[in-house]
């Protein structure tokens, strides 16, 4: 079972991936340096180091689905 505290929701808008709020600095509508084709590679097993541009905090994305990114460590309180 996937731990909910390790997941963070995302949206794809016109080929760009956004999170409504950064899990670390709480900035709103953050554009991620990630493309939808990279989500397919992550789903197939490749890990991705994701650096949030708002605060330069990083998380390792180990899996995803159509709504959530799964991190290797907790991102929720």
C-alpha positions in Angstrom: 0.0 0.0 0.0 1.3 3.5 -0.9 1.7 5.7 2.1 -0.5 8.8 1.7 2.0 11.1 3.5 4.5 10.4 0.7 2.2 11.6 -2.1 1.6 15.0 -3.5 -1.1 16.0 -6.1 -0.2 17.5 -9.4 -2.0 18.8 -12.5 -1.1 18.9 -16.2 -2.1 22.1 -18.0 -1.3 22.5 -21.7 1.7 20.2 -21.4 3.1 21.7 -18.2 3.0 20.1 -14.8 1.9 22.2 -11.8 1.3 21.7 -8.1 -1.2 23.9 -6.5 1.0 24.4 -3.5 4.7 23.6 -2.7 4.9 21.1 0.1 7.9 22.8 1.6 7.5 26.6 1.3 3.8 26.7 0.5 4.1 28.8 -2.6 1.0 28.7 -4.9 0.7 27.4 -8.4 4.3 26.1 -8.8 5.4 25.1 -12.3 7.6 22.0 -12.0 10.7 21.3 -14.1 9.1 18.0 -15.3 7.4 17.0 -18.6 4.6 14.6 -19.1 6.8 12.2 -21.0 9.1 11.9 -18.0 6.0 10.8 -15.9 5.9 7.7 -18.2 9.5 6.9 -17.4 8.9 7.3 -13.7 5.9 5.0 -13.9 8.1 2.4 -15.6 10.6 2.5 -12.6 13.0 5.3 -13.2 13.6 7.6 -10.2 13.6 11.4 -10.7 15.2 14.1 -8.5 12.7 16.9 -8.6 13.8 20.4 -7.4 11.1 22.8 -6.7 12.0 26.2 -8.3 10.3 28.2 -5.6 12.5 27.2 -2.7 15.1 24.8 -4.3 14.1 22.0 -2.0 14.3 18.6 -3.7 12.3 15.3 -3.5 12.9 12.0 -5.2 9.9 10.9 -7.2 9.7 7.1 -7.2 6.3 6.6 -8.8 3.2 8.5 -10.0 -0.4 8.0 -11.2 -2.7 10.3 -13.0 -3.2 12.5 -9.9 -0.3 12.1 -7.5 3.5 12.1 -7.4 5.0 9.5 -4.9 8.1 10.6 -3.0 10.7 8.5 -1.3 10.1 10.5 2.0 7.0 12.0 3.6 5.9 15.4 2.2 2.8 15.8 4.4 2.5 16.5 8.1 
